[in-house]
Amino acid sequence: MSLMDMLQQQHPNTGVYLIENHIFPKKHFEPSGRFHLPQWNGVPGINILEHIYREEPNRNIYHPHKMIVQPRFVESTSVHEVLKYSGQRFKVPMDVCRIIHVRVALQGSLTVKELHEDKRLWDFQEKLIPNVDKALRRVGLLSSEGHN
């Protein structure tokens, strides 16, 4: 069952699902190099499997969420907020779904020891890596041998 099927089944009158954004500072890498995959060396972008250190969001300031909306329930939105809707809103718990946003740290002074180690994405590596390889091959960023 997909995430959306599950959420809609459990929360049938919900028009707005809010998913918390989590920052994984791009300067901190998982030390073993386990997911530094040689076939991805020349691929532009960031390998999110290499970033396991997560900032705790500062909930004392505005902390936008990503939204998944049911269009029939929503009349008006801005980028991070639904302005006018019917039905309910549901904050999706972090253990169900989270956004992994690898970028410059929002709290730049934090050390690795002050960040949370979060390897949840690794639970999906057996399906994720072959599917990413397949997509990279399809767009010409990876040869059929797996090298770029």
N, C-alpha and C positions, 0 to 999 in steps of 0.2 A: 504494500500500500504506500502510495506517495505521501510526502509530508502534507501537501494541500488536501488530499483526500482525508487523511487522518484529522487534520485541524477542522475541516468542514463538518466531518462526522461528529466530532466532539463538541463543536461550537457552531451549531447550525444557523443561529441568528446573528452571526458576527459578520460585519462588513469591513472591518479594519483589523489586520494582524500587524502588530508592531514587533520588529526584530531588532534587538540591541546590536549596535555596531561596536566591535572590539578592535582596538589598535594594537598591532604587533609591530614594534619599532623595527625598521628595516636595517638598522645598524647592528642588531644582535642576532647572531646565527646559532643554531643548534651546534654544539661543539664537536660531536663525533663525525659530522659530515655524512651521516648515513644516507641522506637524501640529496646530496650534491651529485646529481646524476650526470655523467659525462656526455650523454647524448643531448642534454639540454644546454650545454655550455654556450653555444652561439645563438640560442633562442632569446630574442628580446623579452624583457619583462622580469618579473620576480618569481622565483620558485617558492611558493607559500609553504611547502613542506619543510623548508629549512628554517622557518621562523616560528619558534615555539614559546617566545616570551611575550606575554600579554599585559598591557597596562590595565589597572583597575580604573574604570571610568569615574571621573569626578562628577558625582551626581548632585553636587551643590551648585553647579552651573548648568546651563542649557545643554542637554545631551540628546541630540537627535537620533531617532531610530529610522531604520528602513521600513518601508510599508509594503504589504501585499493587500490589495483591496479587492472587494467584490464590486464591480462597476455598478451593479443594480442598487447598491446601498449608498453610493458616494455621489454627492452632488458637486463638491468643490474641494480642491486640494492646493497646497503649496508644495514645495520640494520635499519637506520632511514632515508635514502635518496634514491631516485631513481637516478641512475647515468646516464642512457641513456634510453630515451623513445621517443615515438611520441605522438601526440595528445596534450591535454592541461593538466595543473595541476589546481586543485581547492581546496582552503582552505575552509573546511566546517565550517560555522559559529557556534559559541558556542551555540546559541539558537536552532540549528538543531541537533548537536551531540557534546558530549564531553567525554573525558576519565576521569574517576574518579580513581585516583591512591592514595590509602591510604598507607602511608609510613612515614618514618622519614622525617621531614621537610627539605626542601632544604635551607630555610631561617629560621633557628632554633631560632633566637632571636625574632621572631614576636610573639606578644601576640594575644589572641583571638580577642581583639578589632581591631587589625591591619589586621585581616584576613577577607575575604568576607564570609558572611553567604549564603550558597547555598543549598537549600532544593529541587532542581529540581527533584532529584531521588524519593522523596516522592510522586510525582505525579503518580508514577507507582506502588506504594506499594500494591494496591489491586490485581494486577496480579502477581507482583514480589514475595511476601511472599508465597502464595500458591504454586507457581511453584518451589521456592527454597525448600520448605518443601517436595514437591513431589520428587525432585531430591535427597534430603538428605535421604528420605525413601528408594528410589530405590538403593542407594549405601550402605545402612545399617547404616547410621549415625543418623537416627531418627526412633523411633519405630512408629507403626501405630497409637498410641495414641498421637503422636506429641512430645514425650519426648525421649531423647537419653539415 
